[in-house]
Amino acid sequence: MFPVIVLIVVALAVFFFLNKKKVANEVPVAAVNYKLLLEQHIPYYQHLDNDQKTLFEQKVTGFLSDITIEGVGTAVSDADKVMIAASAVIPIFGFDDWKYCNLTNVILYPDTFDSEFQFEGENRSILGMVGSGYMNGQMILSRAALTKGFSKSAGKENTAIHEFVHLLDKSDGATDGVPENLLAHEYVMPWLKMIHQEIHKIEAGRSDINPYAITNEVEFLAVVSEYFFQKPNELKHKHPGLYEMLSTIFSQDLADNDVA
């Protein structure tokens, strides 16, 4: 009997030791100081009041609990995760409850990549991409572009926000530049008219909007959304109609809160 008791005690001791070691090596979500990282890296967050900051933190934590973020060719830091999550939260912060049901994974590459998803060699110009077909549910982002989007040199551009706006556009079943889940029916035709009017101005060299916006309605929405979230005061001053429409789409009035 005595040897049996000794064996049981030893077995229990080993069990608790191994589990204690396992727990010690794991970093629970709550252990990461997202508040500090948001204050350090996310200008949009810095302009929020205390209640809004708490809500933003909750949405960031929720996103990181739902979505897998993995690096290919680069390590993924906590700061990277926070920037990705913030990029997802910023466009939907005006909505009470939003889940990116069309996203499961975000893949972080070290830098630009090509159409074959290669991040080495020549002809690499893609900064971010929302997957389709066999890549459906996945997003690829350049780590360099992600970081730049939240830097002082970002200007009107933020690649990660751009890609998450594509996901919002896609959420109604069609990626067409008209986010019908967010835009009341009576605004659809005025929005399309506004798009085409501004595209003509860009083509004529009479607009400061990134020329990539003339690619199609899909890219126009994503590009001007970057402008809206990065430089709302400037957009409102130079393009008041666009500003008001985007404010309606995203349920956010950001004037006086330029993030950079």
Steps between C-alpha positions, in 0.01 A plus 500: 500500500776742595681480159165558324438817703851621424444442128171691510661793682791507253261484204292788637813705565619446142155584364478830689860589415446450127175693498652784701787516252256499207294784647815699576609472137164611361417870477127548546325771300434702815873509581578714195471871577293597197415838652867598510561374146196689370623819664842450343400404147143602412436875452127439444478346848693787657223746403222301670357585841538252787170319441570470128850371573357227722257398224779505241714275722210256535452487124873445445503215752192348337658514155820338620297224666311426177767537232827310457803716417810324372828609347662361187865598474467728801420476870173653619540730799231617741529845338430343159191327639374824652551692175314233303216487751478881514482509120202266521329691781541855365257463205234327712539699820176686432299176502373340819580144401698391198683177429717437195318182404689490169844482667677221687871570454733794452837405354785745554780516243822694565454733202334532160405184312393398149186343355643156577534597868880508479678759714844451348627580153386762249156637404380527858257791532204374703464647850186318605235267364165352599491141385243346269443152362720253686637796701152607611488603865864604507674835481867556418676812621850637458650562843690800364177651366313421821759683708520795264122546512524596866817708474530878479594467133180314409313804372166399348598135458444195717521167318346288777194726535471490118479119507250487785277743310510249213368240746218732605417557133503124444272427797180559298601227255647726230829689500383795293582821687145526634486365858126434506517362854611846612330730250125559485346434159420867431871585524622243248447700181632829649808309618564348155453842339747650747754226423490562126514878536810475718664245269468751214668764719785263587549416132509871418757567771256707708491284811745412778351151541742215431472419125469130587138588577419521128563124461132428567223570751639234736840666530342846512310409816809353666728790404268780612429305820872510578485877448191524723660318791850644462425865419132571574544878538676527166242282326213703645662826388593387147219250433204583727255284303726195518562562868128515580428182303783308665391631839158350425644169377723448805275674755793713613560875498876536532555867416750664738652160563772462237694194605842598372 
